[in-house]
Amino acid sequence: MAPRVLLDHQDVARSLTRMAYEIWERNRASDSIVCIGIMRGGAHLARELAEHLGALAGRVVPVGALDITLYRDDLSEIAAQPVLKRTDIPFSIKGQRIILCDDVIYTGRTVRAALDSVIDLGRPRSIELAVLVDRGGRELPIQPNYTGKRVVVAPDELIEVRLAGSRDEHHVMVAKEPDDATAQ
């Protein structure tokens, strides 16, 4: 089965704009908003939202990227020697209102790992979660504060998000997860 488009570039643009306005409405009195993206897809979302929020606030909204590899509860299952990326948060999180960003939320385990990682960096004033796609299926009691699109997909389907590159190339697709036999 061929992948199907869930959000085209115009839908993604509208979702990002709407999410930024929702974040701004709840936090407009604060000058301490920062965006931190969970690597990989969340880092792209954080940059996009920070740009939108900066336009609304009339100032630069700091943005960072968070590697949660060592905080995952399935670390021993994903690789014998996992590849570590670099957490890049060039500002103090103490007292900040963090908008934690990820491209897709599913079980909630990635967000749980990200929360642990952020708290190890300091004590923010608050943490809110922004996701582009909520596919349901939570295993932990974690819900996003801001969501671009909620969708129900089968457990054997994957959500593929592309936010890198030109904004005309942004899109979200739903595809069948490859069978182990076909993937080899």
Secondary structure, DSSP 8 states (H G I E B T S, - for coil): ---EEEE-HHHHHHHHHHHHHHHHHHHTT-S-EEEEEETTHHHHHHHHHHHHHHHHHTS---EEEE--GGG-TTHHHH-SS------B--S--TT-EEEEEEEEESSSHHHHHHHHHHHHH---SEEEEEEEEE----SSS---SEEEEE----TTEEEEEE-SS-GGG-EEEEEE---HHHH-
